[in-house]
Amino acid sequence: MTVRTLMESNYDRDTNTITLIFHDGDNRIMATGTAPEGSFSDEKYFDREENIEAFLKDAEIEER
């Protein structure tokens, strides 16, 4: 999962979680986890591979 395959991000204020949705070919992968502090002050936070990788380490991942 990379910046190239990241298609959408959704923030849930009630639970302070972010869901990143990736499309890789026919696969749709959803990764949900706690919103990183830096993501609030940097609108391009998830445009960097290292931030996606760090988020995915603790995220719950679901493939469809």
HELIX and SHEET records of a PDB file:
HELIX    1   1 GLY A   38  SER A   41  1                                   4    
HELIX    2   2 TYR A   45  ASP A   47  5                                   3    
HELIX    3   3 GLU A   49  ASP A   58  1                                  10    
SHEET    1   A 4 LEU A   6  ASP A  12  0                                        
SHEET    2   A 4 THR A  17  ASP A  24 -1                                        
SHEET    3   A 4 ASN A  27  THR A  34 -1                                        
SHEET    4   A 4 GLU A  60  GLU A  63 -1                                        
END                                                                             
